[in-house]
Amino acid sequence: MQVDPRAPCIVGVGSHTWHPGGSGATGAPEPLVMWEQVTRAAEADAGASLLGRLDDLEIVYCQTWQYDDPTRRLAERLGVSPRRRHYSGIGGTTPQVLLQEAAARIARGELDVALVVGAEALDTQRRSKKAGDRYPYPGRYSHPPADRPAFPWEAPFHPAEVAHELFQAWLTFALFDNARRGRLGIGLDEYRAQLGAQWQRFTRVAATNPEAWFPFERSAAEIVTPTAENRMVGYPYTKFMISIMDVDMAAAVFLTSHECAESLGIPADRRVYVRGWQYATDPVYVAEHPEMWRSPAMEVAAGTALRTADVEIAGVAHLDLYSCFGSSVNFMRDALGIAPDDVRPLTVTGGLPYHGGAGSDYLTHAIAQMTRVLRDDPGAYGLVTGVGMHMTKHVAGVYSTVAPTGPAVALIPEPAPAPATVGIVTEPLVHDTTVDATVVAATVVHGREGPEWGIAVCDVPGGRTYARIEAADLLTDLEVSEWTGRRVALGAHPTRDRVNLLT
């Protein structure tokens, strides 16, 4: 069957990591230079003059710092004048969302060539600050402050989460993993051993990827055992089990229509088609999730992408499951029905703890690497997934060198349904009163000297609430006993407007 001329396909990818002590011993260049470098590498990878026909320039939000009008700055360096220029918001889903929205515009005949590019120089910035220099590059801005993009907050912090200091992703994702463990009835030590074995497989991939920030293999025991170098952060996660954000890396992906690739003479074996995609959301706030042990939005995103691509998960040879923390991988494995003994690697890069997270830009690297993997395995399918915010945003994309046989617009999915939510009880408890509650999930926050405090999500009459855990004996017990489903008593915190878990 003839391929729809509007079928979107990836034709060029570029990526680079500036390793400390390597060729980038003095640090990475500024993000603007990084964007240009990987863009030109992606054009060279395609073997065609793509910049001369660029219609759409999409830049992933750069956490390192903000330029005034970043898309204009990059367009000027590249010598292009695209009809559309866009600077994104934040989140782990962002690159896939930018790419699939560009693919939809291509399928509708609105444009022919799109570029998605992102970069972070967070390690260089961190080392510069440590040396006493706030930023390593001059000329960060050249326009008045009003021209600088504002930080793209998507939702304000919930007052109850502010009161209980529930901010860090390693803390919220640990809650989700502990809820899943409790639901499955797996012992605490056994679950951490499973996490270690899973992460060990990720490090095995990272060891073969020269662009990984930590390109070496670790044993499962090394990953899960707390040490001075690998301290516990938020139970059950040690430092070696969580995403590394301070990296210097950039990636770019060129997307065209099938007919444009043909007209440019891009060989068929360089094209990787976007076969299916979907974006879906779970509730914004942690306690709002009706079932904290699973993600309905993941099931929608992955299921829709696979159905659109006309392939089942058993037929997908290559996977890159978003791996900021253990729960993001485990929830997607559950959503896809991937058994623990499935031998397929769950990453093509090494994952966020070992390849590196690169702010909101990890998926650009995952898609670029998936493109290379699929070129080397013609006819195979690959699945890339993303997670944003606190298990809120989810996305999935299916790719293959096999072109779709139906109309290109059939790839564009209907919007996903709105998520179901549980109400969060915000009224403070009155002093000298207690409320009976049931623990849904709990975790312990560790400092460098050991356990400091804990947090629990609890069912109470009228909805959900958060509870602070501060008693040393309770913190110790939480890491050796199952708390999911436990009946507890909650009371008002003695000094702050928060709930305290008493017994």
KADAGI-V689387 format. One line per field, one symbol per residue. phi: phi as a letter, one per 20 degrees, with the letter a starting at -180 (. if undefined). psi: psi as a letter, one per 30 degrees, with the letter a starting at -180 (. if undefined). burial: I if it has 16 or more other C-alpha atoms within 10 Angstrom, else O. A space follows every 50 residues. Layout:
phi = ???
psi = ???
burial = ???
This chain:
phi = .fffgegebecbcbbbceffnefdgeofffggffgfffffffffffmbee ffdfdbdddfgdfgadeflfffgfgffemccffccbdeedpfegffffff fffffffenebdcccdbbbccfffffffffeodfcecemfcccggfeeff fefebfffgffffdledfffefffgfffffgfffmeffffffffffffff fffffgfedfeffcebedfffffeefbfecffdbgeeegfdcgeeecdbb bbceccfgffgffemfggfeeceeeaaacbcegfdgfffgcfebcgffff ffffffffflbeffeeecccegcgbgffffffgffemefgefefgebddo nffcfpelledgffffffffgffffecgnedccdcccclelddcbbcdca ffffdeffffffefgfffffcdfefdfffegmcccfbcfeabbdeddfep gdacccdcecgnqcbdcedcfgffffffeccedfnfecddbfffccebed eeb
psi = kkkkfgkkkkfkkklkkjkkfbfhfglllleeeeeeefeeeeeeefglie efgkfjjjkkkjfelklkieeeeeeeefhlikfkkkklallffeeeeeee eeeeeeefgfleklkkkllkheeeeeeeeefgkekfklhelgllfffkkl kikfklkkeeeeeghiekefeefeeeeeeeeeefgkleeeeeeeeeeeee eefeeeffjffkeihlklleeeefjklefilkdjkgklefglkjeiljll lkkkklleeeeeffgkkeffkjkjfllkklkllekeffjejfgljeeeee eeeeeeeefhklefgjekkjkkheleeeeeeeeeefhjlfgkfkkglfff lefeekehbggefeeeeeeeeeeeefikflkkkkllklbihekklkkkll fkkkfakefffjllkllklklkkkkfkkkkkgllkklkkelllkkkaffa kellkkkkklkfbllkkkjfkeeeeeefgflkfkfkklkklkkfflilkk ke.
burial = OOOIIIIIIIIIIIIIIIIIOOOOOOIIIIIIOIIIIIIIIIIOIIIIOI IOIIIIIIIIIIIIOIIIIIIIOIIOOIOIIIOOIIIIIIIIIIIIIIII OIIIIIIIOOIIIIIIIIIIIIIIIIIIOOOOOOIIOOOOOOOOOOOOOO OOOOOOOOOIIOIIOIOOIIIIIIIIIIIIIIIOOOOIOOIIIIIIIIII IIIIIIIOIOIIIIIIIIOIOOIIIIOOOIIIIIIIIIIIIIIIIIIIII IIIIIIIIIIIOOOOIOOOIIIIIIIIIIIIIIIIIIIIIIIIIIIIIII IIIIIIIIIOIOIOOIOIIIIIIIIIIIIIIIIIIIOIOOOOOOIIIIII IIIIIIIIIIIIIIIIIIIIIIIIIOOOOIIIIIIIIIIIIIIIIIIIII IIIIOOOIIIIIIOOOOOIOIIOIIIOOIOOOOIOOIIIIIIIIIIOOOO IOIIIIIIIIOOOIIIIIIIOOOIIOOIIOOIIIIOOIIIIIIOOOOIII IIO
